[in-house]
Every structure is written in C-alpha cells, then in structure tokens.
Amino acid sequence: MAVCPEQEHPTKAFGWAARDSSGVLSPFKFSRRATGKNDVTFEVLYCGICHTDLSMLKNEWGVSMYPLLPGHEIVGLVTEVGSNVEKFKVGDSVGVGYLVGSCQSCDSCSNNAENYCPEMILTGGAKYYDGSTTYGGYSDIMVADEHFVVRIPDNLPLDGAAPLLCAGVTTYSPLRYFGLDKPGMHVGVVGVGGLGHVAVKFAKAMGVKVTVISTSPNKKKEAIENLGADSFLVSRDNGQMQAATGTMDGIIDTVSAAHPLLPLLGLLKTNGKLVLVGVPAKPLELPVFPLISGRNMIH
C-alpha cells in the first residue's frame, strides 16, 4: 500500500504540485525527510520555473510521475545542518539545482560531471535512494545532501541568484567548455527567453561579440538596449541571415520548440560550433552536408 506523501517523512512541508498532465498547479501537502548527518535543510525563499519544469508538468517526454512538484532553481536560508556537514552553517544563503543525488563513483562523478551520471537523481519527479519521490523547490522547505548544495555569496541577491542554478549554468557551461568565451569571438544566441537572456549577459561579460537570433523582431530593443547584445537577426528574414553567413565562431541555441538547424549552420565560420541547450519535444532534422563542408560541429 502506497504511503501518503504527507506521512512519508517526519517533516511536514507545503508546496504546489500538478496532479496530471494538464500541468495545473494546486496546493500540495507532503513531507520532507529529517535532516540526515550529511544533509542541509533550508527555508525556500525563491524558486525559479524553467521550461524543463513546464515539459515535466505536462509530461511532454513521457517520464513524469504525479503528483509532480516542480522547481530546481531553489535558494534560501539554512535552518539546520547534519553532524557531518562542514561547508554550511545555520543562516547561510544556499541553493540547489537540478540534482540531489548520483552514484559518486563513476567516471562522470569523478570528473565533477554528476549531471551525466547514469544514476543521477533529479530534484523533482524522481526516486530517491530510499524509494521515496523527490519533490522540487516550489515549496516552503528543502532538504538535500551537502554535496548538491551550493553557497550563494552574500552580495548576490537571492531572487536574482535562483535562475543561475539552471538557466545560468546551462548557458555559462557551454560557453566555457566549448571555448566560446574568448574576447573578440563572435557568438550567436538563438532565442532571448529565460536561457537566452542569461547567455547574452554571460557572453558579453566574457568580452564576446554577441548577436541575438530570434523569430520576433519586437525582441530587438530588449536584446540590444537592455541586455547589451551587439546586433540582432530576424531568423525569418532571408536577407539578414544571408548577410551574416559565415560570421560566427559559435551559436548557443536555447529554443525548445521545433525549428530548422540549416539556417543556423550557415551562420558559422569553418570549425564553428552549434550548441543545443533547448530540448524540443520532437526530434530535429540533422542536415549533414553543411557539417561536412564547413567542418562544423553540433553539440
């Protein structure tokens, strides 16, 4: 017989969860585990909602378990720490991203890449080591193993810090990993939503020339005046796209809707890199010829 979420663990908690693929959130009483010896418990003050949450709420990928409590851009203040915890103390500002567990022994975990661990445990909508369901940060409290908790600097506002735990790292990481962070480089950012606007800000801070690529001409003012992009391309304008052919060292594609990759590949220089960080619900077509002719890469 299944245990009621409110009685599964000793600590009462409250949040907002979806009960089915409609994705509609409603009040949800559940429970968190007691603070273990390696755990950090904190009061949740802010939690972002990203497109992955929306996809999971609506079961777009066919893996969602209900009730599903979203949120993996979670920040707050520590209220209790376990006896073995060394990096955090009560009152610290902390955050938790999209992982709360991994095997800690595979090659990925050994190389600080737990998000590629085959046994990774997602912050919400997964099964924890004890068999209980993980619930995300759209709630009043959070409990997580110290290893998956990050310290938020005191001079960083918590409301602004929350999106960095997913949207931030999702765009910062590929800029760094794929070498698109060198001053003077030219990087395109496709889409100027939750991920895209952070990608623009990071790239500009790295000294990179940034062109925003969007289907919406009305995003131009925001991209250039508010975010600091150097230029703006309307992807449906063949003339603009043609004029920019072969000008970019790399592109960060943040779009989660189905869209053609061929026009984007045309913007790349030889050895250019197209990095996909959006997750469309349906597979995208892969045009091979421009990859070969331009020695380009899709990641």
C-alpha positions as CSV (number, residue, x, y, z in Angstrom):
1,M,0.0,0.0,0.0
2,A,1.4,3.4,-1.0
3,V,2.3,5.8,1.7
4,C,0.6,9.2,1.6
5,P,3.1,12.0,0.7
6,E,2.2,13.9,3.8
7,Q,3.1,10.9,6.0
8,E,6.1,9.6,4.1
9,H,8.7,11.5,6.1
10,P,8.6,13.2,9.6
11,T,8.9,16.9,8.5
12,K,5.7,18.5,7.2
13,A,6.0,20.6,4.1
14,F,3.8,22.6,1.7
15,G,4.1,23.3,-1.9
16,W,2.4,23.5,-5.3
17,A,2.1,20.4,-7.5
18,A,0.5,19.1,-10.6
19,R,-1.7,16.0,-10.3
20,D,-1.9,15.2,-14.1
21,S,-0.6,16.2,-17.5
22,S,-2.8,19.3,-17.6
23,G,0.2,20.8,-15.7
24,V,-2.1,22.8,-13.5
25,L,-0.6,23.5,-10.1
26,S,-2.6,23.4,-6.9
27,P,-1.8,23.4,-3.1
28,F,0.0,20.2,-2.0
29,K,0.8,19.0,1.5
30,F,3.7,16.5,1.7
31,S,6.7,15.8,3.8
32,R,10.5,16.1,3.8
33,R,12.9,13.7,5.4
34,A,14.5,14.6,8.7
35,T,18.0,16.3,8.4
36,G,20.4,13.4,7.9
37,K,24.1,13.6,9.0
38,N,25.1,14.8,5.5
39,D,22.1,16.9,4.9
40,V,21.4,20.7,4.7
41,T,17.8,21.8,5.4
42,F,16.8,25.3,4.4
43,E,13.8,27.6,4.2
44,V,13.0,28.2,0.5
45,L,12.8,31.9,-0.2
46,Y,12.8,31.9,-4.1
47,C,12.4,29.3,-6.7
48,G,12.5,29.7,-10.5
49,I,10.4,27.8,-13.0
50,C,12.2,26.9,-16.2
51,H,11.0,25.3,-19.5
52,T,12.0,21.8,-18.3
53,D,9.6,22.2,-15.4
54,L,6.8,23.0,-17.9
55,S,7.7,20.0,-20.0
56,M,7.7,17.7,-17.0
57,L,4.5,19.2,-15.6
58,K,2.8,18.4,-18.9
59,N,4.5,15.0,-19.4
60,E,5.9,16.0,-22.8
61,W,8.7,13.5,-22.5
62,G,6.5,10.6,-21.1
63,V,8.5,10.2,-17.9
64,S,6.6,12.3,-15.4
65,M,5.3,10.9,-12.1
66,Y,2.4,12.6,-10.4
67,P,1.9,14.4,-8.1
68,L,4.8,16.4,-9.5
69,L,6.2,19.3,-7.6
70,P,8.5,21.4,-9.9
71,G,11.3,23.7,-9.3
72,H,15.1,23.2,-9.4
73,E,16.3,26.8,-9.1
74,I,16.0,26.9,-5.4
75,V,17.5,29.4,-2.9
76,G,17.0,30.1,0.7
77,L,18.5,30.3,4.2
78,V,19.9,27.3,6.1
79,T,17.9,26.3,9.2
80,E,19.6,23.0,10.1
81,V,22.7,21.0,9.2
82,G,23.7,17.4,9.8
83,S,26.5,16.3,12.1
84,N,28.9,15.6,9.2
85,V,28.2,18.8,7.3
86,E,31.3,21.0,7.0
87,K,30.7,23.6,4.3
88,F,27.5,25.2,5.6
89,K,26.0,26.6,8.8
90,V,22.7,27.9,10.0
91,G,21.9,31.2,8.4
92,D,23.9,30.7,5.2
93,S,22.4,31.6,1.9
94,V,22.3,28.4,-0.2
95,G,20.9,26.9,-3.4
96,V,20.1,23.6,-5.0
97,G,19.9,23.0,-8.8
98,Y,18.6,20.0,-10.8
99,L,20.4,17.2,-9.0
100,V,20.1,15.8,-5.5
101,G,21.9,12.5,-5.9
102,S,24.4,10.5,-8.0
103,C,26.5,7.3,-7.6
104,Q,29.6,9.3,-6.7
105,S,31.8,6.6,-8.2
106,C,31.5,6.6,-12.0
107,D,33.8,8.4,-14.4
108,S,31.3,11.3,-14.7
109,C,31.0,11.8,-10.9
110,S,34.8,11.6,-10.5
111,N,35.2,14.4,-13.0
112,N,32.7,16.8,-11.5
113,A,30.1,15.9,-14.1
114,E,27.4,14.3,-11.9
115,N,24.7,15.5,-14.3
116,Y,25.9,12.8,-16.7
117,C,25.9,10.0,-14.1
118,P,23.6,7.2,-15.2
119,E,22.3,7.0,-11.6
120,M,21.7,10.7,-11.2
121,I,18.7,11.7,-9.1
122,L,16.7,14.7,-10.2
123,T,15.5,17.3,-7.7
124,G,11.8,16.7,-8.5
125,G,9.9,13.9,-10.1
126,A,12.4,11.1,-9.4
127,K,13.0,8.3,-6.9
128,Y,15.5,8.9,-4.1
129,Y,17.8,6.2,-2.6
130,D,15.1,5.3,0.0
131,G,12.5,4.8,-2.7
132,S,10.6,8.0,-1.9
133,T,9.6,10.6,-4.5
134,T,11.7,13.7,-4.8
135,Y,9.8,17.0,-4.7
136,G,11.2,20.2,-6.2
137,G,11.6,23.7,-4.8
138,Y,8.2,25.1,-5.3
139,S,7.7,24.6,-1.6
140,D,8.4,26.1,1.8
141,I,11.4,23.9,2.8
142,M,14.1,21.8,1.1
143,V,16.4,19.1,2.3
144,A,19.5,18.0,0.3
145,D,22.8,16.2,0.7
146,E,25.6,18.7,1.3
147,H,27.3,17.6,-1.9
148,F,24.5,19.0,-4.0
149,V,24.1,22.3,-2.2
150,V,25.9,25.5,-3.3
151,R,26.8,28.6,-1.3
152,I,25.3,31.8,-2.5
153,P,27.6,34.8,-2.0
154,D,26.3,37.4,0.5
155,N,26.5,40.2,-2.1
156,L,24.3,38.3,-4.6
157,P,20.5,39.0,-4.3
158,L,18.7,35.7,-3.8
159,D,15.9,36.4,-6.2
160,G,18.5,37.0,-9.0
161,A,20.6,34.1,-7.9
162,A,17.9,31.5,-8.3
163,P,17.8,31.3,-12.1
164,L,21.6,30.9,-12.2
165,L,21.2,27.4,-10.8
166,C,19.7,26.2,-14.1
167,A,19.3,28.8,-16.8
168,G,22.7,30.3,-15.7
169,V,24.8,27.1,-15.6
170,T,23.0,25.8,-18.8
171,T,24.5,28.7,-20.8
172,Y,27.6,29.5,-18.8
173,S,28.9,25.9,-19.0
174,P,28.9,25.5,-22.9
175,L,30.4,29.0,-23.4
176,R,33.3,27.9,-21.2
177,Y,33.5,24.2,-22.2
178,F,33.4,24.7,-25.9
179,G,35.8,27.7,-25.8
180,L,33.3,30.3,-26.9
181,D,34.4,32.6,-24.0
182,K,37.4,34.3,-25.6
183,P,37.3,38.1,-26.0
184,G,36.8,39.1,-29.6
185,M,34.9,36.0,-30.6
186,H,31.5,36.3,-32.2
187,V,28.7,34.1,-30.7
188,G,25.1,33.9,-31.7
189,V,22.3,33.3,-29.2
190,V,19.1,31.8,-30.6
191,G,16.1,32.9,-28.5
192,V,16.1,35.6,-25.9
193,G,13.9,34.0,-23.2
194,G,14.9,32.5,-19.9
195,L,18.1,30.9,-21.1
196,G,18.9,33.3,-23.9
197,H,19.0,36.5,-21.9
198,V,21.4,34.9,-19.5
199,A,23.6,33.6,-22.3
200,V,23.8,37.2,-23.7
201,K,24.8,38.6,-20.3
202,F,27.5,36.0,-19.7
203,A,29.0,36.2,-23.2
204,K,29.1,40.0,-23.0
205,A,30.8,39.8,-19.6
206,M,33.4,37.5,-21.2
207,G,34.2,40.1,-23.8
208,V,32.5,38.3,-26.7
209,K,30.6,39.9,-29.6
210,V,27.0,38.7,-29.3
211,T,24.3,38.5,-32.0
212,V,20.8,37.6,-30.9
213,I,18.9,35.5,-33.4
214,S,15.1,35.5,-33.0
215,T,11.8,35.0,-34.9
216,S,10.4,38.1,-33.1
217,P,11.5,41.5,-34.4
218,N,10.0,43.1,-31.3
219,K,12.7,41.5,-29.2
220,K,15.4,43.7,-30.8
221,K,15.1,46.6,-28.4
222,E,15.3,44.3,-25.3
223,A,18.3,42.4,-26.8
224,I,20.4,45.4,-27.7
225,E,19.4,48.1,-25.2
226,N,18.6,46.1,-22.1
227,L,20.9,43.0,-22.5
228,G,23.8,44.6,-24.4
229,A,23.8,42.5,-27.5
230,D,25.9,43.9,-30.4
231,S,23.4,43.0,-33.1
232,F,20.1,41.3,-33.9
233,L,19.0,39.0,-36.6
234,V,15.4,38.0,-37.5
235,S,15.8,34.4,-38.4
236,R,12.8,34.5,-40.8
237,D,14.4,37.3,-42.8
238,N,16.5,35.6,-45.5
239,G,18.3,38.8,-46.4
240,Q,19.5,39.4,-42.8
241,M,20.6,35.7,-42.4
242,Q,22.4,35.7,-45.8
243,A,24.3,38.8,-44.9
244,A,25.6,37.1,-41.7
245,T,26.7,33.9,-43.5
246,G,30.0,32.5,-42.1
247,T,30.5,35.2,-39.4
248,M,30.1,33.3,-36.1
249,D,32.5,31.2,-34.1
250,G,29.7,29.5,-32.3
251,I,26.0,29.6,-31.5
252,I,24.1,28.8,-28.3
253,D,20.7,27.6,-29.3
254,T,18.2,27.9,-26.4
255,V,14.9,27.2,-28.3
256,S,12.7,24.4,-27.0
257,A,10.3,24.4,-30.0
258,A,10.9,22.5,-33.3
259,H,13.0,24.7,-35.6
260,P,15.3,24.3,-38.6
261,L,19.0,24.0,-37.9
262,L,20.2,24.5,-41.5
263,P,19.9,28.4,-41.4
264,L,21.9,28.4,-38.2
265,L,24.7,26.2,-39.5
266,G,25.0,28.7,-42.4
267,L,26.0,31.4,-39.9
268,L,29.0,29.5,-38.7
269,K,32.6,30.0,-39.7
270,T,34.7,27.0,-40.6
271,N,35.1,24.9,-37.4
272,G,32.1,26.6,-35.9
273,K,30.1,25.0,-33.1
274,L,26.3,24.9,-32.7
275,V,25.4,24.1,-29.1
276,L,21.9,23.0,-28.4
277,V,20.6,23.6,-24.9
278,G,16.9,23.8,-25.5
279,V,15.0,20.5,-25.5
280,P,12.3,20.3,-28.2
281,A,9.6,17.7,-27.6
282,K,10.1,16.3,-31.2
283,P,13.4,15.3,-32.9
284,L,15.1,17.9,-35.0
285,E,16.3,17.2,-38.6
286,L,20.1,17.0,-38.9
287,P,21.5,18.4,-42.1
288,V,24.8,16.6,-42.6
289,F,26.2,18.3,-45.7
290,P,26.9,21.7,-44.1
291,L,28.6,19.9,-41.2
292,I,31.0,18.3,-43.6
293,S,31.5,21.2,-45.9
294,G,32.2,23.6,-43.1
295,R,33.8,21.2,-40.7
296,N,31.2,22.3,-38.2
297,M,30.0,20.6,-35.0
298,I,26.7,20.2,-33.3
299,H,26.7,19.5,-29.6
